[in-house]
Structures are given as structure tokens and as C-alpha cells.
Amino acid sequence: MGAIEAATALDPVSLFRAWLAEAEAEEPNDPNAVALATATPDGVPSVRMVLLKGLDERGFAFYTNAESRKGAELAANPRAAMCFHWKSLRRQVRVEGTVTELPPAEANAYFHSRSRGSQLGAAVSRQSRVLESREVLEEMVKRYATQVEGEIPRPDQWKGYVLRPERIEFWLNGADRLHDRFLFVRDRNVWAKSRLFP
């Protein structure tokens, strides 16, 4: 879906789904990777890459340790921004909105869909805290693996989140830096669309 289709699209979520499908076919690594920006209540920002793990009428879903820096920032300031960049397609999508927790049942389902090794790592990680050495981490995983046979319980702090979009901007590379930019802004459940200067 190129500039003409983006120019005529009326639903940003449908347009995003089409772009993501193309990225899944073209991008060699993690087409669902997204930069997630959070901030403290006084506006100090931080950003990191996460993986988009769901998209439905509620918004864009991801999972993380609630005791991590991003988890603490979201608890104090539940607003965030995402930026998808697909270099091979020369496209970018920016999403801004409010973040809420997903129901525990959904977090459980996704947690248990991951490999046992990933579950063990998430269970022992004290994400964002100082770690003495990699050996300490590996020993923690090894010790916990011997303590738990079968299914790994999802840690209480490992949660799912969903960003409800209020603004979605689509960017397409153009010759001579004459890029196409289309901004959708939500007013209740209606999207207003405008074209932006590059």
C-alpha cells in the first residue's frame, strides 16, 4: 500500500494493519519491533525497543516487567508514544495515546505461549536493576529451573499493556525530501485526517 492508498485511507488501524503485513513479508528481522517512549510525571523521557504483540479495538499491545523503568514510568504517567520504522519499505508510523494494563488472563496466555527458557528468564529478572555479572543471572535461571517442574507461574510483575491510540501518523519516504505525512487524530471514536508538511 503506497502513497495513493495512504492518501485515501480513512481508517488508520486498517492502514496500519496493511503496512504491518507488508513489513512482515519484507523486513528480515522483527517487523513488529517498535520504539516505546515513556516519561516520568515531570517529563523526563526514556525510549527502548519492544515487540508489538497484539492489535485490536483496544489498541497496540505489548508485555513487560511492571517493575522495570518503563513499568514504573507508566504507573506514574500512563501516556506513551510508539514509533515503527521499516527501513526497507521506507515507512514510519508514530502512535500516541494512553496506556492501561491488559487483563491478567491475557498476560497469562501470552506468557505461557513463550518458550520455557523465556519464561524462566522473565521469572528471575529484576529488570532495569543493577546486575553483578552474567554468571549471577545464569545461576539464578538454573536454580529456578530446578525448583519448578512443568509450567512456570507468571510473575505478578510481568504484565501486558495496551496503548489506546489518540494520534497515528503515517510517513512515506519521498524524493527530494518531499515525504508524505498523514495524521489521524481521534475525537471520541471518530478519526480526523490531515496531510502534514514533510
C-alpha positions as CSV (number, residue, x, y, z in Angstrom):
1,M,0.0,0.0,0.0
2,G,1.7,3.2,-1.2
3,A,1.2,6.9,-1.1
4,I,-2.0,6.9,-3.1
5,E,-3.7,4.4,-0.8
6,A,-2.4,6.1,2.3
7,A,-3.7,9.4,0.9
8,T,-7.2,7.9,0.5
9,A,-7.4,5.7,3.6
10,L,-10.0,6.7,6.2
11,D,-9.2,4.2,9.0
12,P,-5.7,4.4,10.5
13,V,-5.9,1.0,12.1
14,S,-6.7,-0.8,8.9
15,L,-3.9,1.1,7.1
16,F,-1.5,0.2,9.9
17,R,-2.5,-3.5,9.6
18,A,-1.8,-3.4,5.8
19,W,1.6,-1.8,6.4
20,L,2.5,-4.3,9.1
21,A,1.5,-7.2,6.8
22,E,3.9,-5.8,4.1
23,A,6.6,-5.4,6.7
24,E,6.1,-9.0,7.8
25,A,6.7,-10.0,4.2
26,E,9.7,-7.7,3.6
27,E,11.6,-7.0,6.8
28,P,14.2,-9.6,7.7
29,N,14.1,-9.1,11.5
30,D,11.3,-8.4,13.9
31,P,8.9,-6.4,11.7
32,N,6.8,-5.9,14.9
33,A,9.6,-4.1,16.7
34,V,8.7,-0.7,17.9
35,A,10.4,2.1,19.9
36,L,8.3,2.7,23.0
37,A,8.7,6.1,24.7
38,T,7.6,6.8,28.2
39,A,8.2,9.7,30.6
40,T,8.2,10.5,34.3
41,P,5.5,12.8,35.7
42,D,7.8,15.7,35.4
43,G,8.6,14.9,31.7
44,V,11.9,13.1,31.7
45,P,11.7,10.8,28.7
46,S,13.1,7.4,28.0
47,V,12.8,5.1,25.0
48,R,13.5,1.4,24.2
49,M,12.5,-1.2,21.7
50,V,9.7,-3.7,22.5
51,L,7.7,-6.0,20.3
52,L,4.1,-5.4,19.3
53,K,2.2,-8.5,20.4
54,G,-1.4,-7.6,19.5
55,L,-3.6,-5.1,17.9
56,D,-7.4,-4.9,18.3
57,E,-10.1,-2.4,19.0
58,R,-8.4,-1.5,22.3
59,G,-5.1,-0.6,20.7
60,F,-1.5,-1.7,20.5
61,A,-0.4,-4.4,23.0
62,F,3.0,-5.2,24.5
63,Y,4.3,-7.0,27.5
64,T,7.0,-6.2,30.1
65,N,8.0,-6.3,33.7
66,A,6.0,-3.7,35.6
67,E,8.9,-3.1,38.0
68,S,11.2,-2.1,35.1
69,R,11.8,1.6,34.3
70,K,9.1,1.7,31.7
71,G,6.7,-0.1,34.0
72,A,7.4,2.4,36.8
73,E,7.0,5.4,34.4
74,L,3.7,4.0,33.0
75,A,2.4,3.6,36.6
76,A,3.2,7.2,37.3
77,N,2.4,8.7,33.9
78,P,0.2,6.4,31.8
79,R,0.9,8.1,28.5
80,A,3.3,6.8,25.9
81,A,4.3,7.0,22.3
82,M,5.4,4.4,19.8
83,C,7.4,4.6,16.6
84,F,7.6,1.8,14.0
85,H,10.3,2.2,11.3
86,W,10.5,-0.2,8.4
87,K,13.7,0.8,6.7
88,S,13.4,-1.5,3.6
89,L,9.9,-0.1,3.0
90,R,10.9,3.5,3.7
91,R,8.0,3.9,6.1
92,Q,7.3,5.0,9.6
93,V,4.3,5.1,11.9
94,R,4.0,7.1,15.0
95,V,1.4,6.3,17.6
96,E,0.5,8.3,20.8
97,G,-2.0,7.7,23.5
98,T,-2.9,6.4,26.9
99,V,-1.7,3.0,28.3
100,T,-3.7,0.6,30.5
101,E,-3.0,-2.9,31.8
102,L,-4.3,-5.9,29.9
103,P,-6.4,-8.4,32.0
104,P,-4.2,-11.0,33.9
105,A,-5.8,-13.8,31.8
106,E,-4.3,-12.3,28.6
107,A,-0.9,-11.9,30.3
108,N,-1.0,-15.5,31.4
109,A,-1.9,-16.7,28.0
110,Y,0.9,-14.9,26.3
111,F,3.4,-15.7,29.0
112,H,2.7,-19.4,28.6
113,S,2.9,-19.2,24.8
114,R,6.6,-18.3,25.2
115,S,9.4,-20.9,25.4
116,R,10.3,-22.3,28.8
117,G,13.6,-20.6,28.6
118,S,12.0,-17.2,28.0
119,Q,9.6,-17.8,30.9
120,L,12.4,-18.7,33.2
121,G,14.3,-15.6,32.2
122,A,11.3,-13.4,32.8
123,A,10.6,-15.0,36.1
124,V,14.0,-14.3,37.6
125,S,14.8,-11.0,36.0
126,R,14.8,-7.9,38.2
127,Q,14.6,-5.8,35.1
128,S,16.4,-2.5,35.0
129,R,18.2,-3.1,38.3
130,V,21.9,-3.5,38.6
131,L,23.3,-7.0,37.9
132,E,26.7,-8.1,39.3
133,S,27.5,-10.3,36.3
134,R,26.0,-12.5,33.6
135,E,27.1,-15.5,35.7
136,V,24.8,-14.4,38.5
137,L,21.9,-14.2,36.1
138,E,22.6,-17.6,34.6
139,E,22.9,-19.2,38.0
140,M,19.5,-17.6,39.0
141,V,17.9,-19.1,36.0
142,K,19.5,-22.5,36.6
143,R,18.4,-22.6,40.2
144,Y,14.9,-21.6,39.5
145,A,14.6,-24.2,36.7
146,T,15.4,-26.9,39.2
147,Q,12.8,-25.6,41.6
148,V,9.9,-25.5,39.2
149,E,8.9,-28.6,37.2
150,G,6.3,-28.1,34.5
151,E,4.6,-24.8,33.9
152,I,6.4,-21.7,35.1
153,P,4.0,-19.4,37.1
154,R,3.7,-16.0,35.5
155,P,5.3,-13.5,37.9
156,D,2.8,-10.9,39.3
157,Q,5.0,-8.1,38.0
158,W,5.1,-9.5,34.4
159,K,2.2,-7.7,32.7
160,G,0.5,-6.8,29.5
161,Y,-0.2,-3.3,28.4
162,V,-2.3,-1.7,25.7
163,L,-1.7,1.7,24.2
164,R,-5.1,3.2,23.1
165,P,-4.2,5.5,20.1
166,E,-5.2,9.1,20.1
167,R,-2.9,10.1,17.3
168,I,-1.5,8.0,14.5
169,E,0.9,9.4,11.9
170,F,2.0,7.6,8.7
171,W,5.2,8.7,7.0
172,L,6.3,7.6,3.5
173,N,9.7,8.5,2.0
174,G,9.6,10.9,-0.9
175,A,12.1,12.1,-3.5
176,D,13.9,15.3,-2.6
177,R,12.6,15.0,0.9
178,L,9.1,15.6,-0.2
179,H,7.8,13.0,2.1
180,D,4.1,12.1,2.5
181,R,2.8,12.5,6.1
182,F,-0.8,11.7,7.1
183,L,-2.0,12.4,10.6
184,F,-5.1,10.8,12.1
185,V,-6.4,12.3,15.4
186,R,-9.2,10.6,17.4
187,D,-12.1,12.6,18.7
188,R,-14.1,10.1,20.8
189,N,-14.4,7.3,18.2
190,V,-14.1,9.3,15.1
191,W,-10.8,9.8,13.3
192,A,-10.0,13.2,11.7
193,K,-7.3,13.1,9.0
194,S,-4.9,15.7,7.7
195,R,-1.9,15.9,5.5
196,L,1.3,17.4,7.0
197,F,4.2,19.2,5.5
198,P,7.3,17.0,5.4
